[in-house]
Amino acid sequence: MKFRLTPLNFATAFFIVLALITWLYKPVSVTGNNLKQWTGTIALVFFFFGIVASFLDLIFRNFFPQTKTLWLVEMSFILLTGVIYLLVRH
């Protein structure tokens, strides 16, 4: 199997690194002062997001074998997810 870099690969790496940083260093900048005792739980949530991003990458790779189409679909998915997050946030 040929290894291809995709946007969801970067998202998976980002979430796993963020989970490790949150779990090991317990940064207040990520969790805030009110949720300082919840850093382990928040780290598990970030780790779960990384696993989901990896699983979605595998699914998209099976449906879109061409790298250009795969990048377009995954970037659209990330953009749509970000827009929905911003709409629900406020």
N, CA, C and O atoms as a GROMACS GRO file, in nm:
protein
  360
    1MET      N    1   0.085  -0.118   0.000
    1MET     CA    2   0.000   0.000   0.000
    1MET      C    3   0.089   0.124   0.000
    1MET      O    4   0.184   0.134   0.078
    2LYS      N    5   0.057   0.216  -0.088
    2LYS     CA    6   0.135   0.338  -0.101
    2LYS      C    7   0.091   0.441   0.003
    2LYS      O    8  -0.029   0.465   0.021
    3PHE      N    9   0.188   0.502   0.071
    3PHE     CA   10   0.157   0.602   0.172
    3PHE      C   11   0.136   0.737   0.105
    3PHE      O   12   0.220   0.784   0.029
    4ARG      N   13   0.022   0.800   0.134
    4ARG     CA   14  -0.008   0.931   0.078
    4ARG      C   15  -0.040   1.026   0.193
    4ARG      O   16  -0.114   0.992   0.285
    5LEU      N   17   0.016   1.144   0.186
    5LEU     CA   18  -0.018   1.247   0.285
    5LEU      C   19  -0.149   1.312   0.246
    5LEU      O   20  -0.170   1.349   0.131
    6THR      N   21  -0.237   1.325   0.344
    6THR     CA   22  -0.367   1.386   0.322
    6THR      C   23  -0.396   1.483   0.436
    6THR      O   24  -0.330   1.478   0.539
    7PRO      N   25  -0.494   1.570   0.419
    7PRO     CA   26  -0.527   1.665   0.526
    7PRO      C   27  -0.570   1.597   0.656
    7PRO      O   28  -0.541   1.647   0.764
    8LEU      N   29  -0.638   1.485   0.647
    8LEU     CA   30  -0.680   1.417   0.769
    8LEU      C   31  -0.563   1.349   0.839
    8LEU      O   32  -0.571   1.321   0.959
    9ASN      N   33  -0.455   1.320   0.766
    9ASN     CA   34  -0.333   1.273   0.833
    9ASN      C   35  -0.279   1.382   0.925
    9ASN      O   36  -0.240   1.356   1.038
   10PHE      N   37  -0.277   1.505   0.873
   10PHE     CA   38  -0.230   1.618   0.953
   10PHE      C   39  -0.324   1.643   1.072
   10PHE      O   40  -0.278   1.674   1.182
   11ALA      N   41  -0.454   1.630   1.050
   11ALA     CA   42  -0.550   1.649   1.159
   11ALA      C   43  -0.532   1.541   1.266
   11ALA      O   44  -0.540   1.570   1.385
   12THR      N   45  -0.507   1.418   1.225
   12THR     CA   46  -0.484   1.310   1.320
   12THR      C   47  -0.360   1.338   1.404
   12THR      O   48  -0.362   1.323   1.526
   13ALA      N   49  -0.252   1.377   1.338
   13ALA     CA   50  -0.129   1.408   1.411
   13ALA      C   51  -0.150   1.526   1.505
   13ALA      O   52  -0.101   1.524   1.618
   14PHE      N   53  -0.223   1.628   1.461
   14PHE     CA   54  -0.250   1.744   1.545
   14PHE      C   55  -0.328   1.705   1.670
   14PHE      O   56  -0.292   1.748   1.780
   15PHE      N   57  -0.432   1.626   1.655
   15PHE     CA   58  -0.513   1.587   1.771
   15PHE      C   59  -0.437   1.497   1.867
   15PHE      O   60  -0.452   1.510   1.989
   16ILE      N   61  -0.356   1.407   1.816
   16ILE     CA   62  -0.279   1.319   1.905
   16ILE      C   63  -0.173   1.398   1.980
   16ILE      O   64  -0.152   1.375   2.100
   17VAL      N   65  -0.105   1.490   1.912
   17VAL     CA   66  -0.007   1.575   1.981
   17VAL      C   67  -0.075   1.662   2.084
   17VAL      O   68  -0.024   1.679   2.194
   18LEU      N   69  -0.190   1.719   2.050
   18LEU     CA   70  -0.264   1.802   2.144
   18LEU      C   71  -0.310   1.720   2.265
   18LEU      O   72  -0.309   1.771   2.377
   19ALA      N   73  -0.351   1.597   2.243
   19ALA     CA   74  -0.391   1.510   2.355
   19ALA      C   75  -0.273   1.481   2.446
   19ALA      O   76  -0.287   1.484   2.568
   20LEU      N   77  -0.157   1.452   2.388
   20LEU     CA   78  -0.039   1.424   2.470
   20LEU      C   79   0.005   1.548   2.548
   20LEU      O   80   0.041   1.537   2.666
   21ILE      N   81   0.003   1.663   2.485
   21ILE     CA   82   0.041   1.787   2.555
   21ILE      C   83  -0.057   1.815   2.668
   21ILE      O   84  -0.015   1.851   2.778
   22THR      N   85  -0.185   1.800   2.641
   22THR     CA   86  -0.286   1.826   2.744
   22THR      C   87  -0.274   1.727   2.859
   22THR      O   88  -0.293   1.764   2.975
   23TRP      N   89  -0.243   1.602   2.828
   23TRP     CA   90  -0.235   1.501   2.933
   23TRP      C   91  -0.107   1.514   3.015
   23TRP      O   92  -0.111   1.502   3.138
   24LEU      N   93   0.004   1.538   2.950
   24LEU     CA   94   0.132   1.542   3.021
   24LEU      C   95   0.157   1.674   3.094
   24LEU      O   96   0.202   1.674   3.209
   25TYR      N   97   0.127   1.787   3.027
   25TYR     CA   98   0.165   1.915   3.084
   25TYR      C   99   0.051   1.990   3.151
   25TYR      O  100   0.074   2.088   3.221
   26LYS      N  101  -0.073   1.944   3.130
   26LYS     CA  102  -0.192   2.004   3.190
   26LYS      C  103  -0.196   2.156   3.172
   26LYS      O  104  -0.201   2.230   3.271
   27PRO      N  105  -0.193   2.203   3.047
   27PRO     CA  106  -0.189   2.348   3.026
   27PRO      C  107  -0.323   2.413   3.054
   27PRO      O  108  -0.427   2.367   3.007
   28VAL      N  109  -0.320   2.519   3.129
   28VAL     CA  110  -0.441   2.594   3.161
   28VAL      C  111  -0.488   2.671   3.038
   28VAL      O  112  -0.606   2.704   3.027
   29SER      N  113  -0.397   2.701   2.945
   29SER     CA  114  -0.436   2.775   2.825
   29SER      C  115  -0.531   2.694   2.736
   29SER      O  116  -0.611   2.753   2.663
   30VAL      N  117  -0.524   2.561   2.742
   30VAL     CA  118  -0.615   2.478   2.663
   30VAL      C  119  -0.746   2.457   2.738
   30VAL      O  120  -0.853   2.465   2.678
   31THR      N  121  -0.738   2.431   2.868
   31THR     CA  122  -0.859   2.395   2.942
   31THR      C  123  -0.922   2.512   3.015
   31THR      O  124  -1.043   2.510   3.040
   32GLY      N  125  -0.846   2.614   3.049
   32GLY     CA  126  -0.900   2.725   3.127
   32GLY      C  127  -0.890   2.694   3.275
   32GLY      O  128  -0.875   2.579   3.315
   33ASN      N  129  -0.897   2.799   3.357
   33ASN     CA  130  -0.884   2.781   3.502
   33ASN      C  131  -0.998   2.699   3.561
   33ASN      O  132  -0.976   2.623   3.655
   34ASN      N  133  -1.119   2.714   3.508
   34ASN     CA  134  -1.235   2.645   3.565
   34ASN      C  135  -1.229   2.494   3.541
   34ASN      O  136  -1.288   2.418   3.618
   35LEU      N  137  -1.160   2.451   3.437
   35LEU     CA  138  -1.158   2.308   3.401
   35LEU      C  139  -1.020   2.246   3.423
   35LEU      O  140  -0.985   2.149   3.356
   36LYS      N  141  -0.942   2.301   3.516
   36LYS     CA  142  -0.806   2.250   3.537
   36LYS      C  143  -0.806   2.103   3.578
   36LYS      O  144  -0.715   2.030   3.538
   37GLN      N  145  -0.903   2.058   3.654
   37GLN     CA  146  -0.908   1.918   3.698
   37GLN      C  147  -0.959   1.825   3.588
   37GLN      O  148  -0.954   1.703   3.605
   38TRP      N  149  -1.007   1.878   3.477
   38TRP     CA  150  -1.061   1.798   3.368
   38TRP      C  151  -0.960   1.775   3.256
   38TRP      O  152  -0.999   1.731   3.148
   39THR      N  153  -0.833   1.804   3.278
   39THR     CA  154  -0.736   1.794   3.168
   39THR      C  155  -0.722   1.652   3.116
   39THR      O  156  -0.702   1.633   2.996
   40GLY      N  157  -0.732   1.551   3.201
   40GLY     CA  158  -0.724   1.412   3.156
   40GLY      C  159  -0.840   1.376   3.066
   40GLY      O  160  -0.823   1.308   2.964
   41THR      N  161  -0.958   1.421   3.102
   41THR     CA  162  -1.077   1.393   3.022
   41THR      C  163  -1.069   1.465   2.888
   41THR      O  164  -1.103   1.408   2.784
   42ILE      N  165  -1.023   1.588   2.891
   42ILE     CA  166  -1.011   1.664   2.766
   42ILE      C  167  -0.904   1.601   2.677
   42ILE      O  168  -0.919   1.599   2.555
   43ALA      N  169  -0.797   1.549   2.736
   43ALA     CA  170  -0.694   1.479   2.658
   43ALA      C  171  -0.753   1.354   2.593
   43ALA      O  172  -0.721   1.325   2.477
   44LEU      N  173  -0.838   1.281   2.664
   44LEU     CA  174  -0.903   1.164   2.604
   44LEU      C  175  -0.995   1.202   2.489
   44LEU      O  176  -1.005   1.130   2.390
   45VAL      N  177  -1.063   1.315   2.501
   45VAL     CA  178  -1.150   1.363   2.393
   45VAL      C  179  -1.066   1.398   2.270
   45VAL      O  180  -1.104   1.363   2.158
   46PHE      N  181  -0.952   1.466   2.290
   46PHE     CA  182  -0.865   1.496   2.177
   46PHE      C  183  -0.811   1.369   2.113
   46PHE      O  184  -0.801   1.361   1.991
   47PHE      N  185  -0.776   1.269   2.194
   47PHE     CA  186  -0.729   1.142   2.142
   47PHE      C  187  -0.839   1.072   2.062
   47PHE      O  188  -0.812   1.014   1.957
   48PHE      N  189  -0.962   1.079   2.110
   48PHE     CA  190  -1.076   1.022   2.038
   48PHE      C  191  -1.096   1.092   1.904
   48PHE      O  192  -1.123   1.027   1.804
   49PHE      N  193  -1.082   1.226   1.902
   49PHE     CA  194  -1.092   1.300   1.776
   49PHE      C  195  -0.985   1.254   1.678
   49PHE      O  196  -1.010   1.244   1.558
   50GLY      N  197  -0.865   1.226   1.728
   50GLY     CA  198  -0.758   1.175   1.642
   50GLY      C  199  -0.791   1.040   1.583
   50GLY      O  200  -0.764   1.015   1.465
   51ILE      N  201  -0.849   0.952   1.663
   51ILE     CA  202  -0.888   0.820   1.614
   51ILE      C  203  -0.998   0.832   1.509
   51ILE      O  204  -0.996   0.763   1.407
   52VAL      N  205  -1.095   0.919   1.534
   52VAL     CA  206  -1.205   0.939   1.438
   52VAL      C  207  -1.151   0.997   1.307
   52VAL      O  208  -1.193   0.955   1.199
   53ALA      N  209  -1.057   1.094   1.315
   53ALA     CA  210  -1.000   1.151   1.194
   53ALA      C  211  -0.923   1.045   1.115
   53ALA      O  212  -0.929   1.043   0.992
   54SER      N  213  -0.853   0.956   1.184
   54SER     CA  214  -0.781   0.849   1.117
   54SER      C  215  -0.878   0.752   1.049
   54SER      O  216  -0.854   0.708   0.936
   55PHE      N  217  -0.986   0.719   1.117
   55PHE     CA  218  -1.086   0.629   1.061
   55PHE      C  219  -1.153   0.692   0.938
   55PHE      O  220  -1.174   0.624   0.837
   56LEU      N  221  -1.185   0.821   0.946
   56LEU     CA  222  -1.244   0.888   0.831
   56LEU      C  223  -1.148   0.895   0.713
   56LEU      O  224  -1.189   0.886   0.597
   57ASP      N  225  -1.020   0.910   0.743
   57ASP     CA  226  -0.920   0.910   0.636
   57ASP      C  227  -0.920   0.776   0.564
   57ASP      O  228  -0.913   0.772   0.441
   58LEU      N  229  -0.928   0.668   0.638
   58LEU     CA  230  -0.933   0.535   0.575
   58LEU      C  231  -1.058   0.519   0.489
   58LEU      O  232  -1.052   0.462   0.380
   59ILE      N  233  -1.170   0.569   0.538
   59ILE     CA  234  -1.295   0.559   0.460
   59ILE      C  235  -1.285   0.640   0.332
   59ILE      O  236  -1.321   0.592   0.224
   60PHE      N  237  -1.236   0.764   0.343
   60PHE     CA  238  -1.223   0.848   0.224
   60PHE      C  239  -1.124   0.790   0.124
   60PHE      O  240  -1.143   0.804   0.004
   61ARG      N  241  -1.018   0.726   0.172
   61ARG     CA  242  -0.920   0.665   0.082
   61ARG      C  243  -0.982   0.552   0.000
   61ARG      O  244  -0.946   0.532  -0.116
   62ASN      N  245  -1.076   0.478   0.059
   62ASN     CA  246  -1.141   0.369  -0.015
   62ASN      C  247  -1.237   0.422  -0.121
   62ASN      O  248  -1.251   0.361  -0.227
   63PHE      N  249  -1.302   0.536  -0.094
   63PHE     CA  250  -1.400   0.589  -0.189
   63PHE      C  251  -1.335   0.673  -0.299
   63PHE      O  252  -1.388   0.680  -0.410
   64PHE      N  253  -1.223   0.737  -0.270
   64PHE     CA  254  -1.158   0.826  -0.367
   64PHE      C  255  -1.013   0.785  -0.386
   64PHE      O  256  -0.925   0.828  -0.312
   65PRO      N  257  -0.986   0.701  -0.487
   65PRO     CA  258  -0.851   0.649  -0.505
   65PRO      C  259  -0.750   0.752  -0.559
   65PRO      O  260  -0.630   0.736  -0.537
   66GLN      N  261  -0.797   0.856  -0.628
   66GLN     CA  262  -0.706   0.957  -0.681
   66GLN      C  263  -0.669   1.057  -0.572
   66GLN      O  264  -0.756   1.102  -0.497
   67THR      N  265  -0.542   1.092  -0.565
   67THR     CA  266  -0.494   1.178  -0.457
   67THR      C  267  -0.553   1.319  -0.467
   67THR      O  268  -0.586   1.379  -0.365
   68LYS      N  269  -0.566   1.372  -0.587
   68LYS     CA  270  -0.620   1.507  -0.603
   68LYS      C  271  -0.765   1.515  -0.555
   68LYS      O  272  -0.802   1.609  -0.486
   69THR      N  273  -0.845   1.418  -0.591
   69THR     CA  274  -0.985   1.414  -0.547
   69THR      C  275  -0.992   1.393  -0.396
   69THR      O  276  -1.077   1.452  -0.329
   70LEU      N  277  -0.905   1.309  -0.345
   70LEU     CA  278  -0.902   1.283  -0.201
   70LEU      C  279  -0.871   1.410  -0.124
   70LEU      O  280  -0.936   1.438  -0.023
   71TRP      N  281  -0.772   1.487  -0.168
   71TRP     CA  282  -0.739   1.613  -0.102
   71TRP      C  283  -0.857   1.709  -0.107
   71TRP      O  284  -0.887   1.775  -0.008
   72LEU      N  285  -0.924   1.717  -0.221
   72LEU     CA  286  -1.038   1.808  -0.236
   72LEU      C  287  -1.152   1.769  -0.142
   72LEU      O  288  -1.211   1.855  -0.077
   73VAL      N  289  -1.182   1.641  -0.134
   73VAL     CA  290  -1.291   1.594  -0.048
   73VAL      C  291  -1.256   1.613   0.100
   73VAL      O  292  -1.340   1.658   0.178
   74GLU      N  293  -1.134   1.580   0.138
   74GLU     CA  294  -1.096   1.593   0.279
   74GLU      C  295  -1.086   1.739   0.322
   74GLU      O  296  -1.124   1.772   0.434
   75MET      N  297  -1.036   1.826   0.236
   75MET     CA  298  -1.032   1.969   0.270
   75MET      C  299  -1.173   2.025   0.281
   75MET      O  300  -1.201   2.109   0.367
   76SER      N  301  -1.263   1.981   0.194
   76SER     CA  302  -1.403   2.023   0.203
   76SER      C  303  -1.466   1.975   0.332
   76SER      O  304  -1.543   2.047   0.396
   77PHE      N  305  -1.434   1.853   0.372
   77PHE     CA  306  -1.487   1.799   0.497
   77PHE      C  307  -1.437   1.878   0.617
   77PHE      O  308  -1.514   1.910   0.708
   78ILE      N  309  -1.307   1.911   0.619
   78ILE     CA  310  -1.250   1.988   0.730
   78ILE      C  311  -1.311   2.127   0.733
   78ILE      O  312  -1.343   2.178   0.841
   79LEU      N  313  -1.328   2.189   0.618
   79LEU     CA  314  -1.388   2.323   0.611
   79LEU      C  315  -1.534   2.319   0.658
   79LEU      O  316  -1.576   2.406   0.734
   80LEU      N  317  -1.609   2.220   0.614
   80LEU     CA  318  -1.749   2.207   0.657
   80LEU      C  319  -1.758   2.183   0.807
   80LEU      O  320  -1.845   2.240   0.873
   81THR      N  321  -1.671   2.101   0.861
   81THR     CA  322  -1.670   2.076   1.005
   81THR      C  323  -1.638   2.204   1.082
   81THR      O  324  -1.700   2.231   1.186
   82GLY      N  325  -1.543   2.282   1.033
   82GLY     CA  326  -1.509   2.409   1.098
   82GLY      C  327  -1.624   2.509   1.093
   82GLY      O  328  -1.648   2.578   1.192
   83VAL      N  329  -1.693   2.517   0.981
   83VAL     CA  330  -1.808   2.609   0.969
   83VAL      C  331  -1.920   2.566   1.063
   83VAL      O  332  -1.980   2.651   1.129
   84ILE      N  333  -1.948   2.439   1.069
   84ILE     CA  334  -2.053   2.390   1.160
   84ILE      C  335  -2.014   2.417   1.305
   84ILE      O  336  -2.100   2.453   1.385
   85TYR      N  337  -1.887   2.400   1.339
   85TYR     CA  338  -1.841   2.429   1.475
   85TYR      C  339  -1.861   2.576   1.508
   85TYR      O  340  -1.908   2.609   1.617
   86LEU      N  341  -1.826   2.664   1.415
   86LEU     CA  342  -1.843   2.807   1.441
   86LEU      C  343  -1.990   2.848   1.450
   86LEU      O  344  -2.024   2.937   1.527
   87LEU      N  345  -2.075   2.784   1.373
   87LEU     CA  346  -2.219   2.815   1.380
   87LEU      C  347  -2.282   2.766   1.510
   87LEU      O  348  -2.367   2.834   1.567
   88VAL      N  349  -2.240   2.651   1.558
   88VAL     CA  350  -2.297   2.594   1.680
   88VAL      C  351  -2.238   2.662   1.804
   88VAL      O  352  -2.304   2.669   1.908
   89ARG      N  353  -2.117   2.711   1.793
   89ARG     CA  354  -2.048   2.770   1.907
   89ARG      C  355  -2.120   2.893   1.959
   89ARG      O  356  -2.125   2.913   2.081
   90HIS      N  357  -2.176   2.975   1.873
   90HIS     CA  358  -2.239   3.099   1.918
   90HIS      C  359  -2.387   3.091   1.916
   90HIS      O  360  -2.455   3.187   1.952
   0.00000   0.00000   0.00000
